[in-house]
């Protein structure tokens, strides 16, 4: 046992002695003293755990606050973008399509980036309604997605241009960043619960 551990143990014994002495001085029945002493031990234990894990609890609180506020937890470090995992287990990021705000789900399993039709129209994208569409499997069944491209897409400090996309009204408002976006990056990885994108 180290000196610091011994000092901590002595401190806990001293606190317990003071509490038990105070209870005995009140001349209460032994059963009541034991019950009150146990309650104080629980209280001190909770305080000790809360203090020991204060940084973890602060992180949990921040994450819950982020989820309730609907904001994505992302931050730029230099040219890199760090995105924390959402409570649903996915990585979401806020970006801009031609200056129009849009939220994206990062999906390395998607070959191409997909944008919901309402977002595409709000961003003024040119949708190819005459050309052959792409057959897509969605949660609502098979859908035909139309081809388009994003002239300017900004995700945090990362900007790309002329990104090919597909557009559909069957995406239920979910926009997806696929591999055709991720492959333009110098690197992307997941570490310590964060996805890191580097242009």
C-alpha positions in Angstrom: 0.0 0.0 0.0 1.4 3.4 -1.0 1.6 6.5 1.3 -1.3 8.1 -0.6 -3.5 5.0 -0.3 -2.7 4.8 3.4 -3.5 8.5 3.9 -6.8 8.0 2.1 -7.7 4.9 4.2 -6.8 6.8 7.4 -9.1 9.7 6.3 -12.0 7.3 5.7 -11.5 5.6 9.1 -11.4 9.0 10.8 -14.7 10.1 9.1 -16.4 6.8 10.1 -15.1 7.2 13.7 -16.5 10.7 14.0 -19.9 9.7 12.6 -20.2 6.6 14.8 -19.1 8.6 17.9 -21.6 11.3 17.2 -24.4 8.7 16.9 -23.4 6.9 20.1 -23.2 10.2 22.0 -26.9 10.6 21.3 -27.5 7.4 23.3 -29.7 5.8 20.7 -30.4 2.1 20.6 -27.7 0.0 18.9 -30.1 -1.0 16.1 -30.8 2.7 15.3 -27.1 3.6 15.4 -26.2 0.7 13.0 -28.9 1.8 10.6 -27.8 5.5 10.6 -24.2 4.5 10.3 -25.0 2.4 7.3 -26.9 5.3 5.8 -23.9 7.6 6.3 -21.6 5.0 4.7 -23.9 4.9 1.6 -23.9 8.7 1.4 -20.1 8.9 1.7 -19.8 6.1 -0.9 -22.0 7.9 -3.4 -20.1 11.2 -2.8 -16.8 9.4 -3.3 -17.9 7.7 -6.5 -19.3 11.0 -7.9 -16.0 12.8 -7.1 -13.9 10.0 -8.5 -15.8 9.8 -11.8 -16.6 13.5 -12.1 -15.1 13.8 -15.6 -16.9 10.8 -16.9 -20.2 12.1 -15.5 -19.6 15.5 -17.0 -19.0 13.8 -20.4 -22.3 11.9 -20.0 -24.1 15.0 -19.1 -22.7 16.9 -22.1 -23.7 14.0 -24.4 -27.3 13.9 -23.0 -27.5 17.6 -23.4 -26.4 17.4 -27.0 -28.9 14.7 -27.8 -31.8 16.6 -26.2 -30.8 19.8 -27.9 -30.6 18.1 -31.3 -27.2 19.4 -32.0 -24.4 17.3 -33.4 -21.3 17.0 -31.2 -18.5 17.9 -33.6 -15.4 20.1 -33.3 -12.7 21.2 -35.6 -9.0 20.7 -34.6 -7.0 22.4 -37.3 -8.1 21.0 -40.6 -9.5 17.8 -39.0 -13.1 17.3 -37.9 -13.8 15.2 -34.8 -17.3 13.8 -34.5 -18.6 12.0 -31.3 -20.7 8.9 -31.6 -24.4 9.7 -31.1 -26.5 7.8 -28.6 -28.0 5.8 -31.5 -24.5 4.4 -32.2 -24.1 6.4 -35.5 -21.9 9.3 -36.5 -23.9 12.4 -37.5 -22.4 15.6 -38.8 -23.8 19.1 -39.6 -22.8 20.5 -43.0 -23.9 22.9 -45.7 -24.9 22.2 -49.3 -24.4 25.4 -51.3 -24.8 27.3 -48.0 -28.0 25.4 -47.0 -27.7 23.6 -43.6 -28.1 19.8 -43.7 -27.4 17.0 -41.3 -25.7 13.8 -42.6 -25.3 10.3 -41.4 -21.8 9.0 -42.1 -22.2 5.6 -43.7 -19.1 3.8 -45.0 -21.4 1.1 -46.2 -23.0 3.4 -48.7 -21.3 3.6 -52.1 -22.7 7.0 -53.0 -23.9 10.1 -51.0 -27.6 10.4 -50.8 -29.7 13.5 -50.1 -33.4 13.7 -49.4 -35.5 15.4 -52.0 -36.6 18.3 -49.7 -33.1 19.2 -48.8 -31.9 19.0 -52.4 -34.7 21.4 -53.5 -33.9 23.8 -50.6 -30.3 23.8 -51.7 -31.2 24.5 -55.3 -29.6 21.3 -56.7 -30.2 20.4 -60.3 -31.9 17.0 -60.2 -31.8 14.8 -63.4 -35.4 13.9 -63.8 -35.0 12.7 -67.4 -32.1 10.3 -67.0 -32.2 6.7 -65.8 -32.5 6.5 -62.0 -30.9 4.1 -59.6 -32.9 1.4 -57.9 -32.4 1.6 -54.1 -33.5 -0.5 -51.2 -34.9 1.6 -48.4 -36.7 1.0 -45.2 -39.9 1.6 -47.1 -39.0 -0.8 -49.9 -37.5 -0.3 -53.3 -37.3 3.2 -54.6 -35.9 5.0 -57.6 -33.3 7.6 -56.8 -32.5 10.4 -59.2 -29.0 11.6 -60.0 -27.6 15.0 -59.1 -24.4 16.6 -57.8 -23.4 19.1 -55.1 -21.4 22.0 -56.4 -20.1 22.9 -52.9 -20.4 20.7 -49.8 -18.9 21.9 -46.5 -18.5 19.7 -43.4 -16.8 21.7 -40.6 -13.4 22.7 -42.0 -13.7 20.3 -44.9 -15.0 21.5 -48.3 -15.4 19.5 -51.5 -17.0 20.3 -54.8 -18.8 18.5 -57.7 -19.8 15.6 -55.5 -22.0 13.1 -57.3 -25.1 12.2 -55.3 -28.5 10.5 -55.5 -31.8 12.1 -54.5 -35.0 10.5 -53.4 -38.2 11.4 -51.5 -38.0 8.0 -49.9 -35.0 8.8 -47.7 -37.4 10.1 -45.0 -35.3 13.2 -44.5 -32.1 11.3 -43.8 -29.0 12.5 -45.8 -26.1 10.0 -46.0 -22.4 10.7 -46.6 -21.2 7.7 -48.6 -17.8 6.4 -49.7 -17.6 8.7 -52.7 -17.2 11.5 -50.1 -15.0 9.6 -47.6 -12.6 8.5 -50.4 -11.8 12.1 -51.1 -10.4 12.6 -47.7 -6.7 12.0 -46.8 -8.0 9.7 -44.0 -10.9 8.8 -41.9 -10.9 6.7 -38.8 -12.6 6.0 -35.5 -10.6 6.4 -32.3 -11.7 6.9 -28.6 -15.4 6.9 -29.6 -14.9 9.7 -32.2 -14.8 9.7 -36.0 -11.9 11.8 -37.3 -12.1 13.2 -40.8 -8.9 14.6 -42.3 -9.0 16.5 -45.7 
